[in-house]
Amino acid sequence: MEDVKVGHIEVTGGNVWYRITGKGPGIPLLILHGGPGSKSSESDPLRQLGTDRPVIQYDQLGSGKSDRPTDTSLWTVERFVEELEQVIDALDLKEVHILGHSWGTVLAASYLLKKPGGVRSVIFSGPALDAQRWEQDQRKYLKQFPQDIQETIERSEREGTTDSEEYQEAMMAYYKRHMCRVDPWPEELVEDMKQMNQQVYNYMWGASEFTVTGTLKDFDVTGRLPEIDIPALFSCGRFDEATPEATEYYASLAPDAEFHVFEESSHMPGIEEPEAYVEMVREWVNRQEMKPGA
């Protein structure tokens, strides 16, 4: 049976739930889940790395098994970064590798720009580092869909009927091409989408992936990526919402960065190509630890 420890950590605004899988001798891997308003994955294949190193997941405030306050003043990048600092501090992570997925890359980049000590490397998985570019890329994808789907989405957003069944069906067609291409979706992913904290997602992002109206609307760290001077791996799927073009561009800006594409995946390589995803992460973190002087 795998070695698992769970608990809660007090952070600004409430308590967050965490889980540590494994007691391997390597430097811990800390995972920042997507969203905002989503949660960590029970069946995350990266938990297999627990034999190599502790794998740490936590549900950000407002999601999953963590507290769900409704105070919108808590839903800022700055407070989520503060929460990350509080988690690292509480778990006494002197050294750590960080993997952020999707919205988790916003968090990872914002944290790293504060120049914390002890971060050995970072993985930006399906990066969302420029909100306007993300929106533009989704709009381009949308143009490849049948006219009726495009019209349903545009009309629903214009009229504020994004909770209609028609809109949800149109969105699913989009998600099945650019979020997760496994058909049918695993039960856990379906459940996670249902449990998503819409207050956090809508407040920070907007009604959908391709309409950013929330507080993240002007988020863009591309101009500051040259400041991220630790080893950085940027990865995405061939059909990812985080397009290969955008992801490769971000990688070109960070001084010590590499770029990787999962050819059979969209936004969820951990579900779509789990073995390849685990292998990429394992090889990357092991290599960072073997560097001379590391």
C-alpha positions as a printed NumPy array, in Angstrom:
array([[  0.   ,   0.   ,   0.   ],
       [  1.37 ,   3.445,  -0.869],
       [  2.476,   5.705,   1.942],
       [ -0.024,   8.578,   2.181],
       [ -0.353,  11.4  ,   4.678],
       [ -3.259,  13.879,   4.641],
       [ -4.002,  16.918,   6.738],
       [ -5.052,  20.555,   6.823],
       [ -3.057,  23.776,   6.837],
       [ -4.323,  27.112,   8.08 ],
       [ -3.948,  29.792,   5.389],
       [ -5.268,  33.313,   4.913],
       [ -9.061,  32.929,   4.681],
       [ -9.456,  29.368,   5.945],
       [ -7.936,  25.878,   5.951],
       [ -6.639,  23.942,   2.962],
       [ -6.449,  20.156,   2.621],
       [ -3.239,  18.48 ,   1.502],
       [ -1.993,  14.992,   0.679],
       [  1.597,  13.712,   0.546],
       [  2.133,  10.477,  -1.4  ],
       [  5.331,   8.497,  -0.858],
       [  8.544,   8.925,   1.08 ],
       [ 11.136,   8.534,  -1.681],
       [ 14.559,  10.093,  -1.045],
       [ 14.368,  12.754,  -3.796],
       [ 13.427,  16.415,  -3.422],
       [  9.608,  16.746,  -3.025],
       [  7.401,  17.565,  -6.004],
       [  4.635,  20.089,  -5.234],
       [  1.667,  20.141,  -7.635],
       [ -0.431,  23.278,  -8.228],
       [ -3.755,  22.227,  -9.73 ],
       [ -5.708,  24.004, -12.459],
       [ -8.885,  26.031, -12.168],
       [ -9.239,  28.472, -10.566],
       [-11.878,  26.709,  -8.47 ],
       [-10.908,  23.169,  -9.463],
       [ -9.138,  20.626,  -7.229],
       [ -6.264,  18.168,  -7.1  ],
       [ -6.771,  14.809,  -8.787],
       [ -7.326,  11.643,  -6.747],
       [ -5.915,   9.529,  -9.577],
       [ -3.086,  11.859, -10.63 ],
       [ -0.53 ,   9.525, -12.258],
       [  2.267,  11.689, -10.813],
       [  1.505,  10.084,  -7.445],
       [  3.42 ,   7.087,  -8.842],
       [  6.576,   9.158,  -8.332],
       [  6.131,   8.77 ,  -4.567],
       [  8.663,   5.918,  -4.642],
       [ 11.243,   8.444,  -5.928],
       [ 10.209,  11.466,  -3.818],
       [  7.263,  12.827,  -1.795],
       [  4.508,  14.066,  -4.151],
       [  2.482,  16.853,  -2.55 ],
       [ -0.973,  17.942,  -3.663],
       [ -3.249,  20.461,  -2.017],
       [ -6.713,  21.788,  -2.813],
       [ -6.542,  25.556,  -3.07 ],
       [ -8.896,  27.522,  -0.826],
       [-12.426,  27.449,  -2.218],
       [-12.089,  24.037,  -3.849],
       [-12.073,  20.296,  -3.279],
       [-11.687,  19.233,   0.362],
       [-10.535,  22.698,   1.477],
       [-12.75 ,  25.359,   3.065],
       [-15.101,  27.2  ,   0.703],
       [-15.46 ,  30.786,   1.899],
       [-17.52 ,  33.115,  -0.298],
       [-15.612,  36.343,   0.337],
       [-14.544,  37.465,  -3.148],
       [-11.682,  39.553,  -1.739],
       [ -9.864,  36.214,  -1.275],
       [ -9.845,  35.422,  -4.995],
       [ -6.692,  37.261,  -6.035],
       [ -3.438,  35.955,  -7.477],
       [ -1.6  ,  37.625,  -4.569],
       [ -3.605,  35.745,  -1.929],
       [ -3.194,  32.42 ,  -3.757],
       [  0.581,  33.061,  -3.87 ],
       [  0.478,  33.831,  -0.14 ],
       [ -1.396,  30.549,   0.367],
       [  1.317,  28.705,  -1.574],
       [  3.978,  30.305,   0.65 ],
       [  2.005,  29.218,   3.73 ],
       [  1.755,  25.615,   2.449],
       [  5.506,  25.462,   1.699],
       [  6.252,  26.906,   5.118],
       [  3.866,  24.596,   7.011],
       [  5.284,  21.489,   5.286],
       [  8.835,  22.759,   5.871],
       [  9.834,  22.339,   2.23 ],
       [ 13.421,  23.571,   2.252],
       [ 13.845,  22.362,  -1.331],
       [ 11.104,  21.615,  -3.828],
       [ 10.265,  21.06 ,  -7.485],
       [  7.038,  22.812,  -8.513],
       [  4.638,  21.638, -11.216],
       [  1.811,  23.993, -12.112],
       [ -0.958,  22.957, -14.481],
       [ -3.077,  25.524, -16.379],
       [ -4.144,  28.143, -13.775],
       [ -1.472,  26.524, -11.576],
       [  1.13 ,  28.016, -13.955],
       [ -0.199,  31.519, -13.158],
       [  0.425,  30.696,  -9.523],
       [  3.857,  29.149, -10.134],
       [  5.118,  32.074, -12.233],
       [  3.771,  34.691,  -9.8  ],
       [  5.44 ,  32.876,  -6.894],
       [  8.79 ,  32.49 ,  -8.69 ],
       [  8.88 ,  36.184,  -9.572],
       [  9.162,  36.842,  -5.82 ],
       [ 12.52 ,  35.001,  -6.   ],
       [ 11.919,  32.418,  -3.254],
       [ 14.813,  30.204,  -2.213],
       [ 14.849,  26.414,  -2.476],
       [ 12.944,  25.872,  -5.751],
       [ 15.091,  23.44 ,  -7.745],
       [ 13.009,  23.477, -10.923],
       [  9.565,  24.317, -12.299],
       [  7.293,  22.616, -14.807],
       [  4.703,  24.761, -16.584],
       [  2.14 ,  22.22 , -17.833],
       [ -0.444,  23.68 , -20.237],
       [  0.677,  27.222, -19.352],
       [ -1.748,  30.164, -19.153],
       [  0.749,  32.988, -18.787],
       [ -1.019,  35.615, -20.891],
       [ -4.816,  35.774, -20.437],
       [ -5.46 ,  37.763, -23.613],
       [ -3.412,  35.367, -25.721],
       [ -5.227,  32.41 , -24.143],
       [ -8.577,  33.95 , -25.076],
       [ -7.419,  34.683, -28.64 ],
       [ -6.112,  31.139, -29.077],
       [ -9.438,  29.646, -27.911],
       [-11.322,  31.951, -30.303],
       [ -9.172,  30.671, -33.182],
       [ -9.954,  27.085, -32.197],
       [-13.651,  27.942, -32.005],
       [-13.658,  29.024, -35.639],
       [-12.881,  25.402, -36.593],
       [-16.213,  24.201, -35.161],
       [-19.542,  23.925, -36.981],
       [-21.395,  27.209, -37.365],
       [-24.261,  26.2  , -35.05 ],
       [-21.847,  25.541, -32.145],
       [-20.141,  28.898, -32.685],
       [-23.495,  30.692, -32.81 ],
       [-24.821,  28.946, -29.674],
       [-21.751,  29.967, -27.706],
       [-21.718,  33.551, -28.956],
       [-25.439,  34.029, -28.42 ],
       [-25.43 ,  32.487, -24.935],
       [-22.547,  34.704, -23.846],
       [-24.132,  37.805, -25.336],
       [-27.51 ,  37.109, -23.698],
       [-26.076,  35.806, -20.41 ],
       [-27.609,  32.327, -20.819],
       [-24.399,  30.367, -20.247],
       [-26.183,  28.081, -17.783],
       [-28.479,  26.706, -20.519],
       [-28.285,  23.063, -21.611],
       [-27.649,  24.148, -25.206],
       [-24.599,  26.155, -24.147],
       [-23.269,  23.298, -21.978],
       [-23.53 ,  20.891, -24.924],
       [-21.661,  23.289, -27.198],
       [-18.977,  23.692, -24.544],
       [-18.619,  19.912, -24.201],
       [-17.904,  19.607, -27.929],
       [-15.142,  22.136, -27.405],
       [-13.769,  20.522, -24.243],
       [-13.68 ,  17.068, -25.872],
       [-11.384,  18.403, -28.555],
       [ -9.156,  20.779, -26.589],
       [ -9.415,  19.891, -22.883],
       [ -9.501,  16.076, -22.755],
       [ -9.694,  13.821, -25.816],
       [-10.283,  10.559, -23.936],
       [-13.763,   9.306, -24.903],
       [-15.724,   8.842, -22.742],
       [-14.244,  11.055, -20.063],
       [-13.163,   9.263, -16.869],
       [-15.793,   9.498, -14.126],
       [-13.441,  11.513, -11.911],
       [-13.068,  14.254, -14.53 ],
       [-16.852,  14.462, -15.01 ],
       [-17.277,  14.771, -11.234],
       [-14.518,  17.362, -10.934],
       [-16.214,  19.54 , -13.554],
       [-19.509,  19.291, -11.619],
       [-17.836,  20.162,  -8.302],
       [-15.89 ,  23.109,  -9.708],
       [-16.362,  26.216,  -7.588],
       [-18.024,  28.44 , -10.183],
       [-17.87 ,  31.487,  -7.933],
       [-14.064,  31.414,  -7.946],
       [-13.8  ,  30.489, -11.634],
       [-16.275,  33.118, -12.825],
       [-14.905,  35.838, -10.551],
       [-11.291,  35.287, -11.595],
       [-11.712,  34.053, -15.168],
       [-15.201,  34.304, -16.673],
       [-18.045,  32.283, -18.174],
       [-15.823,  29.965, -20.218],
       [-12.308,  29.21 , -21.372],
       [-12.561,  31.652, -24.26 ],
       [-14.163,  34.572, -22.489],
       [-11.936,  36.148, -19.883],
       [-13.823,  38.877, -18.035],
       [-12.634,  38.311, -14.439],
       [ -9.765,  39.607, -12.362],
       [ -7.267,  37.614, -14.457],
       [ -8.318,  39.482, -17.588],
       [ -5.086,  41.48 , -17.827],
       [ -2.78 ,  38.831, -16.401],
       [  0.37 ,  38.629, -18.523],
       [  3.801,  37.636, -17.229],
       [  5.462,  37.082, -20.597],
       [  7.535,  40.254, -20.169],
       [  8.938,  38.905, -16.91 ],
       [  9.686,  35.301, -17.918],
       [ 13.393,  36.181, -18.466],
       [ 13.513,  36.678, -14.662],
       [ 12.715,  32.996, -14.076],
       [ 16.293,  31.788, -13.982],
       [ 15.832,  28.318, -12.486],
       [ 15.498,  25.257, -14.779],
       [ 12.019,  25.422, -16.36 ],
       [ 10.172,  22.876, -18.49 ],
       [  7.225,  24.09 , -20.573],
       [  4.906,  21.341, -21.813],
       [  1.553,  21.075, -23.586],
       [ -0.509,  18.75 , -25.748],
       [ -0.62 ,  19.005, -29.524],
       [ -4.326,  20.018, -29.329],
       [ -4.012,  21.909, -26.034],
       [ -5.893,  25.053, -25.096],
       [ -2.363,  26.152, -24.205],
       [ -1.274,  25.958, -27.843],
       [  2.138,  24.557, -28.806],
       [  2.937,  27.927, -30.428],
       [  2.19 ,  29.884, -27.239],
       [  3.946,  27.343, -25.022],
       [  7.092,  27.281, -27.167],
       [  7.108,  31.085, -27.175],
       [  6.975,  31.185, -23.359],
       [  9.823,  28.651, -23.202],
       [ 11.922,  30.839, -25.521],
       [ 11.708,  33.707, -22.997],
       [ 12.967,  31.857, -19.911],
       [ 16.762,  31.573, -19.855],
       [ 17.103,  27.936, -18.712],
       [ 14.041,  26.357, -20.303],
       [ 13.039,  23.314, -22.344],
       [  9.869,  22.625, -24.343],
       [  7.913,  19.375, -24.74 ],
       [  4.756,  18.441, -26.685],
       [  2.535,  15.407, -26.024],
       [  1.461,  14.43 , -29.523],
       [ -1.726,  12.571, -28.511],
       [ -3.004,  15.032, -25.901],
       [ -4.943,  18.235, -25.474],
       [ -5.009,  19.931, -22.027],
       [ -4.939,  16.828, -19.782],
       [ -1.872,  14.718, -20.656],
       [ -2.056,  13.191, -17.178],
       [ -5.308,  11.539, -18.305],
       [ -4.653,  11.326, -22.063],
       [ -1.048,  10.032, -21.984],
       [ -0.397,   9.152, -18.333],
       [  2.71 ,   6.99 , -18.881],
       [  4.397,   9.586, -21.1  ],
       [  3.45 ,  12.358, -18.655],
       [  4.938,  10.544, -15.65 ],
       [  8.066,   9.671, -17.633],
       [  8.592,  13.29 , -18.716],
       [  8.278,  14.587, -15.156],
       [ 10.42 ,  11.789, -13.675],
       [ 13.21 ,  12.281, -16.206],
       [ 13.141,  16.066, -15.759],
       [ 13.309,  16.203, -11.951],
       [ 15.896,  13.413, -11.746],
       [ 18.079,  15.221, -14.267],
       [ 17.932,  18.484, -12.296],
       [ 19.124,  16.648,  -9.194],
       [ 22.041,  15.046, -11.05 ],
       [ 23.446,  18.328, -12.359],
       [ 26.977,  19.14 , -11.165],
       [ 26.847,  21.232,  -8.039],
       [ 23.17 ,  20.382,  -7.513]])
